[in-house]
Amino acid sequence: MKQPIHVTVTGAAGQIGYALLFRIASGAVFGPDQPVVLRLLEIAPALPALEGVVMELQDCAFPLLADVVPTADLDEGFRGTNWAFLVGSVPRKAGMERKDLLGINGKIFIGQGKAIAKNAASDVRTLVVGNPCNTNCLIAMNNAKDVPADRWFAMTRLDENRAKTQLAIKAGKHVSEVSNLAIWGNHSSTMYPDYFNAKIGGKPCTEVITDSAWYAETFIPTVQQRGAAIIKARGLSSAASAANAAIDTVRSLINPTPAGDCTSVAVCSDGSYGIEKGLMFSYPIRSDGKNWSIVQDVPVGEFSRAKITATENELKEEKSMVAELLG
């Protein structure tokens, strides 16, 4: 049996955390022969609810679950961790400006970044799920200077999954036939699902779905506004699909990308495609199972460039709003 890896989940008693933990413990993320220690981090008022989650994890009798550590202490929560899922964040409330939200969450992610740098394992990798995830990740990364920038990720896989499904429905195909669908930019209503370079059944998406007006007028807005539509329909946010996307993200990073395909995750920009260096920006990514890289030479036409620039500008604006929090 392998040595257990330590996996930290913040906001562990919340909806996304609840949907995520049992799948990690079952082996759905790190594989059927990889034991895990779950380090569950919550704010103190949520510890009683977290204890109930721990009871359920125990009652599942997962063979791969080596231990569970519930805590409100940042140092204990990130001690020796190999993978951190930063799920917990303060949601935007009615009347709250985006700057206010960034400021409130920024303070949370300063503390978590510093705690990761101080306590985590030397190979730690971090996925930020809590919104606004790109800039929350930027804050945490900049407060953990000793952790290499290529170990930080912000989740846009939910947008990719949503976009693939919309294309599959429109084409009358199974979602597994959709490939090469990249999300560019911010996990927000400005993110850009790149249908020009996507494929359906190995054919260019634009040859399978020839209705150009549908892409601009229906597809992009549907993907961009999907979270709001779910809240309107369900009365709650898209917790299960977000947890699933977090699992998909990590699995895609720790396993080789299928030949000729790509996946989407926000990473620290190295200037590729003219994006400002240092922004947490979603690109098309490939992994060899150990290291990831930005897919280069993806064709970017005039329409796509305008969309990419718009989402980059939003991220620049967010960065300026939290400049004093970047360490």
Contacts in CASP RR format, 6 or more apart in sequence:
PFRMAT RR
TARGET T0000
AUTHOR 0000-0000-0000
METHOD contacts of the structure
MODEL  1
MKQPIHVTVTGAAGQIGYALLFRIASGAVFGPDQPVVLRLLEIAPALPAL
EGVVMELQDCAFPLLADVVPTADLDEGFRGTNWAFLVGSVPRKAGMERKD
LLGINGKIFIGQGKAIAKNAASDVRTLVVGNPCNTNCLIAMNNAKDVPAD
RWFAMTRLDENRAKTQLAIKAGKHVSEVSNLAIWGNHSSTMYPDYFNAKI
GGKPCTEVITDSAWYAETFIPTVQQRGAAIIKARGLSSAASAANAAIDTV
RSLINPTPAGDCTSVAVCSDGSYGIEKGLMFSYPIRSDGKNWSIVQDVPV
GEFSRAKITATENELKEEKSMVAELLG
1 33 0 8 1.000
1 35 0 8 1.000
2 33 0 8 1.000
2 34 0 8 1.000
2 35 0 8 1.000
3 35 0 8 1.000
4 34 0 8 1.000
4 35 0 8 1.000
4 36 0 8 1.000
4 37 0 8 1.000
4 66 0 8 1.000
4 67 0 8 1.000
5 30 0 8 1.000
5 34 0 8 1.000
5 35 0 8 1.000
5 36 0 8 1.000
5 37 0 8 1.000
5 82 0 8 1.000
5 83 0 8 1.000
6 36 0 8 1.000
6 37 0 8 1.000
6 39 0 8 1.000
6 79 0 8 1.000
6 80 0 8 1.000
6 81 0 8 1.000
6 82 0 8 1.000
6 83 0 8 1.000
6 121 0 8 1.000
7 24 0 8 1.000
7 29 0 8 1.000
7 30 0 8 1.000
7 36 0 8 1.000
7 37 0 8 1.000
7 38 0 8 1.000
7 39 0 8 1.000
7 81 0 8 1.000
7 82 0 8 1.000
7 83 0 8 1.000
7 84 0 8 1.000
7 85 0 8 1.000
8 39 0 8 1.000
8 40 0 8 1.000
8 41 0 8 1.000
8 77 0 8 1.000
8 78 0 8 1.000
8 81 0 8 1.000
8 83 0 8 1.000
8 84 0 8 1.000
8 85 0 8 1.000
8 120 0 8 1.000
9 17 0 8 1.000
9 20 0 8 1.000
9 21 0 8 1.000
9 24 0 8 1.000
9 38 0 8 1.000
9 39 0 8 1.000
9 40 0 8 1.000
9 41 0 8 1.000
9 84 0 8 1.000
9 85 0 8 1.000
9 87 0 8 1.000
10 41 0 8 1.000
10 42 0 8 1.000
10 84 0 8 1.000
10 85 0 8 1.000
10 86 0 8 1.000
10 87 0 8 1.000
10 88 0 8 1.000
10 112 0 8 1.000
11 17 0 8 1.000
11 40 0 8 1.000
11 41 0 8 1.000
11 42 0 8 1.000
11 43 0 8 1.000
11 46 0 8 1.000
11 87 0 8 1.000
11 88 0 8 1.000
12 18 0 8 1.000
12 21 0 8 1.000
12 40 0 8 1.000
12 41 0 8 1.000
12 42 0 8 1.000
12 50 0 8 1.000
12 53 0 8 1.000
12 70 0 8 1.000
12 87 0 8 1.000
13 40 0 8 1.000
13 42 0 8 1.000
13 46 0 8 1.000
13 49 0 8 1.000
13 50 0 8 1.000
13 53 0 8 1.000
14 46 0 8 1.000
14 49 0 8 1.000
14 87 0 8 1.000
14 88 0 8 1.000
14 239 0 8 1.000
15 236 0 8 1.000
15 237 0 8 1.000
15 239 0 8 1.000
16 87 0 8 1.000
16 88 0 8 1.000
16 129 0 8 1.000
16 130 0 8 1.000
16 239 0 8 1.000
16 242 0 8 1.000
16 243 0 8 1.000
16 246 0 8 1.000
17 85 0 8 1.000
17 87 0 8 1.000
17 239 0 8 1.000
17 243 0 8 1.000
18 53 0 8 1.000
18 239 0 8 1.000
19 239 0 8 1.000
19 240 0 8 1.000
19 242 0 8 1.000
19 243 0 8 1.000
19 244 0 8 1.000
20 85 0 8 1.000
20 87 0 8 1.000
20 243 0 8 1.000
20 246 0 8 1.000
20 247 0 8 1.000
21 38 0 8 1.000
21 40 0 8 1.000
21 53 0 8 1.000
21 57 0 8 1.000
22 56 0 8 1.000
22 57 0 8 1.000
22 60 0 8 1.000
22 62 0 8 1.000
23 29 0 8 1.000
23 243 0 8 1.000
23 247 0 8 1.000
24 30 0 8 1.000
24 36 0 8 1.000
24 38 0 8 1.000
24 247 0 8 1.000
25 36 0 8 1.000
25 38 0 8 1.000
25 57 0 8 1.000
25 60 0 8 1.000
25 62 0 8 1.000
25 64 0 8 1.000
25 65 0 8 1.000
26 60 0 8 1.000
26 62 0 8 1.000
26 64 0 8 1.000
27 34 0 8 1.000
27 36 0 8 1.000
27 62 0 8 1.000
27 64 0 8 1.000
28 247 0 8 1.000
29 247 0 8 1.000
29 250 0 8 1.000
29 251 0 8 1.000
30 36 0 8 1.000
30 83 0 8 1.000
30 250 0 8 1.000
30 254 0 8 1.000
32 64 0 8 1.000
34 64 0 8 1.000
35 64 0 8 1.000
35 65 0 8 1.000
35 66 0 8 1.000
36 64 0 8 1.000
36 65 0 8 1.000
36 66 0 8 1.000
37 66 0 8 1.000
37 67 0 8 1.000
37 68 0 8 1.000
37 69 0 8 1.000
38 57 0 8 1.000
38 65 0 8 1.000
38 67 0 8 1.000
38 68 0 8 1.000
38 69 0 8 1.000
39 69 0 8 1.000
39 71 0 8 1.000
39 76 0 8 1.000
39 77 0 8 1.000
39 78 0 8 1.000
39 79 0 8 1.000
39 81 0 8 1.000
40 50 0 8 1.000
40 53 0 8 1.000
40 54 0 8 1.000
40 68 0 8 1.000
40 69 0 8 1.000
40 70 0 8 1.000
40 71 0 8 1.000
40 77 0 8 1.000
41 71 0 8 1.000
41 72 0 8 1.000
41 74 0 8 1.000
41 77 0 8 1.000
41 78 0 8 1.000
42 49 0 8 1.000
42 50 0 8 1.000
42 70 0 8 1.000
42 71 0 8 1.000
42 72 0 8 1.000
43 72 0 8 1.000
44 72 0 8 1.000
47 70 0 8 1.000
47 72 0 8 1.000
50 70 0 8 1.000
51 70 0 8 1.000
53 70 0 8 1.000
54 68 0 8 1.000
54 70 0 8 1.000
57 65 0 8 1.000
57 68 0 8 1.000
58 68 0 8 1.000
69 76 0 8 1.000
69 77 0 8 1.000
71 77 0 8 1.000
74 111 0 8 1.000
74 112 0 8 1.000
74 114 0 8 1.000
74 115 0 8 1.000
74 119 0 8 1.000
75 115 0 8 1.000
75 118 0 8 1.000
75 119 0 8 1.000
77 115 0 8 1.000
77 119 0 8 1.000
78 84 0 8 1.000
78 112 0 8 1.000
78 115 0 8 1.000
78 116 0 8 1.000
78 118 0 8 1.000
78 119 0 8 1.000
78 120 0 8 1.000
79 119 0 8 1.000
79 120 0 8 1.000
80 119 0 8 1.000
80 120 0 8 1.000
80 121 0 8 1.000
80 124 0 8 1.000
81 116 0 8 1.000
81 119 0 8 1.000
81 120 0 8 1.000
81 121 0 8 1.000
81 124 0 8 1.000
82 120 0 8 1.000
82 121 0 8 1.000
82 123 0 8 1.000
82 124 0 8 1.000
82 125 0 8 1.000
83 124 0 8 1.000
83 125 0 8 1.000
83 126 0 8 1.000
83 127 0 8 1.000
83 250 0 8 1.000
84 112 0 8 1.000
84 116 0 8 1.000
84 120 0 8 1.000
84 124 0 8 1.000
84 125 0 8 1.000
84 126 0 8 1.000
84 127 0 8 1.000
85 127 0 8 1.000
85 129 0 8 1.000
85 246 0 8 1.000
86 109 0 8 1.000
86 112 0 8 1.000
86 126 0 8 1.000
86 127 0 8 1.000
86 128 0 8 1.000
86 129 0 8 1.000
86 130 0 8 1.000
86 136 0 8 1.000
86 137 0 8 1.000
86 140 0 8 1.000
87 129 0 8 1.000
87 130 0 8 1.000
87 246 0 8 1.000
88 108 0 8 1.000
88 129 0 8 1.000
88 130 0 8 1.000
89 105 0 8 1.000
89 108 0 8 1.000
89 130 0 8 1.000
89 131 0 8 1.000
89 133 0 8 1.000
89 136 0 8 1.000
90 101 0 8 1.000
90 104 0 8 1.000
90 105 0 8 1.000
90 108 0 8 1.000
91 131 0 8 1.000
91 237 0 8 1.000
92 98 0 8 1.000
92 101 0 8 1.000
92 131 0 8 1.000
98 132 0 8 1.000
98 318 0 8 1.000
98 321 0 8 1.000
99 321 0 8 1.000
101 132 0 8 1.000
102 132 0 8 1.000
102 135 0 8 1.000
102 318 0 8 1.000
102 321 0 8 1.000
102 322 0 8 1.000
103 321 0 8 1.000
103 322 0 8 1.000
103 325 0 8 1.000
105 130 0 8 1.000
105 132 0 8 1.000
105 136 0 8 1.000
105 139 0 8 1.000
106 136 0 8 1.000
106 139 0 8 1.000
106 322 0 8 1.000
106 325 0 8 1.000
107 325 0 8 1.000
108 136 0 8 1.000
109 128 0 8 1.000
109 136 0 8 1.000
109 137 0 8 1.000
109 139 0 8 1.000
109 140 0 8 1.000
109 143 0 8 1.000
109 325 0 8 1.000
110 139 0 8 1.000
110 140 0 8 1.000
110 143 0 8 1.000
110 325 0 8 1.000
110 327 0 8 1.000
111 140 0 8 1.000
111 143 0 8 1.000
112 140 0 8 1.000
113 139 0 8 1.000
113 140 0 8 1.000
113 141 0 8 1.000
113 143 0 8 1.000
113 144 0 8 1.000
114 143 0 8 1.000
114 144 0 8 1.000
116 124 0 8 1.000
116 126 0 8 1.000
116 140 0 8 1.000
116 144 0 8 1.000
116 147 0 8 1.000
117 143 0 8 1.000
117 144 0 8 1.000
117 145 0 8 1.000
117 146 0 8 1.000
117 147 0 8 1.000
120 147 0 8 1.000
124 147 0 8 1.000
124 151 0 8 1.000
125 151 0 8 1.000
125 152 0 8 1.000
125 153 0 8 1.000
125 253 0 8 1.000
126 137 0 8 1.000
126 140 0 8 1.000
126 141 0 8 1.000
126 147 0 8 1.000
126 151 0 8 1.000
126 152 0 8 1.000
126 153 0 8 1.000
127 153 0 8 1.000
127 154 0 8 1.000
127 155 0 8 1.000
127 246 0 8 1.000
127 249 0 8 1.000
127 250 0 8 1.000
128 134 0 8 1.000
128 136 0 8 1.000
128 137 0 8 1.000
128 140 0 8 1.000
128 152 0 8 1.000
128 153 0 8 1.000
128 154 0 8 1.000
128 155 0 8 1.000
129 155 0 8 1.000
129 242 0 8 1.000
129 246 0 8 1.000
130 136 0 8 1.000
130 155 0 8 1.000
131 187 0 8 1.000
132 186 0 8 1.000
132 187 0 8 1.000
132 188 0 8 1.000
132 318 0 8 1.000
133 154 0 8 1.000
133 155 0 8 1.000
133 187 0 8 1.000
133 266 0 8 1.000
134 154 0 8 1.000
134 185 0 8 1.000
134 186 0 8 1.000
134 187 0 8 1.000
134 188 0 8 1.000
134 266 0 8 1.000
134 279 0 8 1.000
134 280 0 8 1.000
134 281 0 8 1.000
134 282 0 8 1.000
134 315 0 8 1.000
134 318 0 8 1.000
135 280 0 8 1.000
135 315 0 8 1.000
135 318 0 8 1.000
135 319 0 8 1.000
135 321 0 8 1.000
135 322 0 8 1.000
136 154 0 8 1.000
137 152 0 8 1.000
137 153 0 8 1.000
137 154 0 8 1.000
137 266 0 8 1.000
137 280 0 8 1.000
138 278 0 8 1.000
138 279 0 8 1.000
138 280 0 8 1.000
138 318 0 8 1.000
138 319 0 8 1.000
138 322 0 8 1.000
138 326 0 8 1.000
139 322 0 8 1.000
139 325 0 8 1.000
139 326 0 8 1.000
140 152 0 8 1.000
141 147 0 8 1.000
141 149 0 8 1.000
141 152 0 8 1.000
141 268 0 8 1.000
141 280 0 8 1.000
142 325 0 8 1.000
142 326 0 8 1.000
142 327 0 8 1.000
143 325 0 8 1.000
143 326 0 8 1.000
143 327 0 8 1.000
149 268 0 8 1.000
149 278 0 8 1.000
150 267 0 8 1.000
150 268 0 8 1.000
150 292 0 8 1.000
152 267 0 8 1.000
152 268 0 8 1.000
152 280 0 8 1.000
153 249 0 8 1.000
153 253 0 8 1.000
153 265 0 8 1.000
153 266 0 8 1.000
153 267 0 8 1.000
154 187 0 8 1.000
154 265 0 8 1.000
154 266 0 8 1.000
154 280 0 8 1.000
154 282 0 8 1.000
155 187 0 8 1.000
155 242 0 8 1.000
155 245 0 8 1.000
155 246 0 8 1.000
155 249 0 8 1.000
155 265 0 8 1.000
155 266 0 8 1.000
156 183 0 8 1.000
156 185 0 8 1.000
156 187 0 8 1.000
156 191 0 8 1.000
156 264 0 8 1.000
156 265 0 8 1.000
156 266 0 8 1.000
156 282 0 8 1.000
157 183 0 8 1.000
157 245 0 8 1.000
157 246 0 8 1.000
157 248 0 8 1.000
157 249 0 8 1.000
157 252 0 8 1.000
157 263 0 8 1.000
157 264 0 8 1.000
157 265 0 8 1.000
158 187 0 8 1.000
158 238 0 8 1.000
158 241 0 8 1.000
158 242 0 8 1.000
158 245 0 8 1.000
159 183 0 8 1.000
159 187 0 8 1.000
159 191 0 8 1.000
159 193 0 8 1.000
159 223 0 8 1.000
159 226 0 8 1.000
159 264 0 8 1.000
159 282 0 8 1.000
160 181 0 8 1.000
160 182 0 8 1.000
160 183 0 8 1.000
160 193 0 8 1.000
160 245 0 8 1.000
160 263 0 8 1.000
160 264 0 8 1.000
161 241 0 8 1.000
161 244 0 8 1.000
161 245 0 8 1.000
161 248 0 8 1.000
162 223 0 8 1.000
162 226 0 8 1.000
162 241 0 8 1.000
163 181 0 8 1.000
163 183 0 8 1.000
163 193 0 8 1.000
163 195 0 8 1.000
163 198 0 8 1.000
163 219 0 8 1.000
163 223 0 8 1.000
164 175 0 8 1.000
164 178 0 8 1.000
164 181 0 8 1.000
165 175 0 8 1.000
166 219 0 8 1.000
166 222 0 8 1.000
166 223 0 8 1.000
167 178 0 8 1.000
167 181 0 8 1.000
167 195 0 8 1.000
167 198 0 8 1.000
167 200 0 8 1.000
167 205 0 8 1.000
167 209 0 8 1.000
167 219 0 8 1.000
168 174 0 8 1.000
168 175 0 8 1.000
168 177 0 8 1.000
168 178 0 8 1.000
168 200 0 8 1.000
170 209 0 8 1.000
170 214 0 8 1.000
170 219 0 8 1.000
171 177 0 8 1.000
171 200 0 8 1.000
171 208 0 8 1.000
171 209 0 8 1.000
173 200 0 8 1.000
173 201 0 8 1.000
173 208 0 8 1.000
177 200 0 8 1.000
177 201 0 8 1.000
177 202 0 8 1.000
178 198 0 8 1.000
178 199 0 8 1.000
178 200 0 8 1.000
178 201 0 8 1.000
178 205 0 8 1.000
179 198 0 8 1.000
179 199 0 8 1.000
179 200 0 8 1.000
179 201 0 8 1.000
179 202 0 8 1.000
179 258 0 8 1.000
179 260 0 8 1.000
179 261 0 8 1.000
180 197 0 8 1.000
180 198 0 8 1.000
180 199 0 8 1.000
180 260 0 8 1.000
180 261 0 8 1.000
180 262 0 8 1.000
180 284 0 8 1.000
181 193 0 8 1.000
181 194 0 8 1.000
181 195 0 8 1.000
181 198 0 8 1.000
181 264 0 8 1.000
182 193 0 8 1.000
182 194 0 8 1.000
182 197 0 8 1.000
182 198 0 8 1.000
182 262 0 8 1.000
182 264 0 8 1.000
182 282 0 8 1.000
182 283 0 8 1.000
182 284 0 8 1.000
182 295 0 8 1.000
182 298 0 8 1.000
183 191 0 8 1.000
183 192 0 8 1.000
183 193 0 8 1.000
183 194 0 8 1.000
183 264 0 8 1.000
183 282 0 8 1.000
184 191 0 8 1.000
184 192 0 8 1.000
184 194 0 8 1.000
184 281 0 8 1.000
184 282 0 8 1.000
184 283 0 8 1.000
184 304 0 8 1.000
184 307 0 8 1.000
184 308 0 8 1.000
184 311 0 8 1.000
185 191 0 8 1.000
185 192 0 8 1.000
185 266 0 8 1.000
185 281 0 8 1.000
185 282 0 8 1.000
185 283 0 8 1.000
185 308 0 8 1.000
185 311 0 8 1.000
185 312 0 8 1.000
185 315 0 8 1.000
186 266 0 8 1.000
186 281 0 8 1.000
186 282 0 8 1.000
186 311 0 8 1.000
186 314 0 8 1.000
186 315 0 8 1.000
186 318 0 8 1.000
187 266 0 8 1.000
187 282 0 8 1.000
188 311 0 8 1.000
188 314 0 8 1.000
189 224 0 8 1.000
189 225 0 8 1.000
190 224 0 8 1.000
190 310 0 8 1.000
190 311 0 8 1.000
190 314 0 8 1.000
191 223 0 8 1.000
191 224 0 8 1.000
191 282 0 8 1.000
191 311 0 8 1.000
192 220 0 8 1.000
192 304 0 8 1.000
192 307 0 8 1.000
192 308 0 8 1.000
192 310 0 8 1.000
192 311 0 8 1.000
193 219 0 8 1.000
193 220 0 8 1.000
193 223 0 8 1.000
194 284 0 8 1.000
194 298 0 8 1.000
194 304 0 8 1.000
195 205 0 8 1.000
195 206 0 8 1.000
195 209 0 8 1.000
195 215 0 8 1.000
195 219 0 8 1.000
196 205 0 8 1.000
196 206 0 8 1.000
196 299 0 8 1.000
196 301 0 8 1.000
196 303 0 8 1.000
196 304 0 8 1.000
197 205 0 8 1.000
197 284 0 8 1.000
197 298 0 8 1.000
197 299 0 8 1.000
198 204 0 8 1.000
198 205 0 8 1.000
199 205 0 8 1.000
200 208 0 8 1.000
200 209 0 8 1.000
201 208 0 8 1.000
206 212 0 8 1.000
206 215 0 8 1.000
209 215 0 8 1.000
220 307 0 8 1.000
222 229 0 8 1.000
226 238 0 8 1.000
227 237 0 8 1.000
227 238 0 8 1.000
230 237 0 8 1.000
230 238 0 8 1.000
230 241 0 8 1.000
231 237 0 8 1.000
231 238 0 8 1.000
248 263 0 8 1.000
249 263 0 8 1.000
249 265 0 8 1.000
252 263 0 8 1.000
252 265 0 8 1.000
252 285 0 8 1.000
252 287 0 8 1.000
253 265 0 8 1.000
253 287 0 8 1.000
253 289 0 8 1.000
253 292 0 8 1.000
254 287 0 8 1.000
254 289 0 8 1.000
255 287 0 8 1.000
255 289 0 8 1.000
256 287 0 8 1.000
256 288 0 8 1.000
256 289 0 8 1.000
257 263 0 8 1.000
257 285 0 8 1.000
257 286 0 8 1.000
257 287 0 8 1.000
257 288 0 8 1.000
261 286 0 8 1.000
262 284 0 8 1.000
262 285 0 8 1.000
262 286 0 8 1.000
262 295 0 8 1.000
263 284 0 8 1.000
263 285 0 8 1.000
263 286 0 8 1.000
263 287 0 8 1.000
264 282 0 8 1.000
264 283 0 8 1.000
264 284 0 8 1.000
264 285 0 8 1.000
265 282 0 8 1.000
265 283 0 8 1.000
265 285 0 8 1.000
266 280 0 8 1.000
266 281 0 8 1.000
266 282 0 8 1.000
266 283 0 8 1.000
267 280 0 8 1.000
267 281 0 8 1.000
267 282 0 8 1.000
267 283 0 8 1.000
267 285 0 8 1.000
267 292 0 8 1.000
267 294 0 8 1.000
268 278 0 8 1.000
268 279 0 8 1.000
268 280 0 8 1.000
269 275 0 8 1.000
269 276 0 8 1.000
269 277 0 8 1.000
269 278 0 8 1.000
269 279 0 8 1.000
269 280 0 8 1.000
269 281 0 8 1.000
269 283 0 8 1.000
270 277 0 8 1.000
270 278 0 8 1.000
270 294 0 8 1.000
271 277 0 8 1.000
271 278 0 8 1.000
272 283 0 8 1.000
272 294 0 8 1.000
272 296 0 8 1.000
273 283 0 8 1.000
273 298 0 8 1.000
273 300 0 8 1.000
273 308 0 8 1.000
275 281 0 8 1.000
275 308 0 8 1.000
275 312 0 8 1.000
276 312 0 8 1.000
276 315 0 8 1.000
276 316 0 8 1.000
279 312 0 8 1.000
279 315 0 8 1.000
279 316 0 8 1.000
279 319 0 8 1.000
280 315 0 8 1.000
281 312 0 8 1.000
281 315 0 8 1.000
283 294 0 8 1.000
283 295 0 8 1.000
284 294 0 8 1.000
284 295 0 8 1.000
284 298 0 8 1.000
285 292 0 8 1.000
285 293 0 8 1.000
285 294 0 8 1.000
285 295 0 8 1.000
286 292 0 8 1.000
286 293 0 8 1.000
286 295 0 8 1.000
287 293 0 8 1.000
300 308 0 8 1.000
319 326 0 8 1.000
END
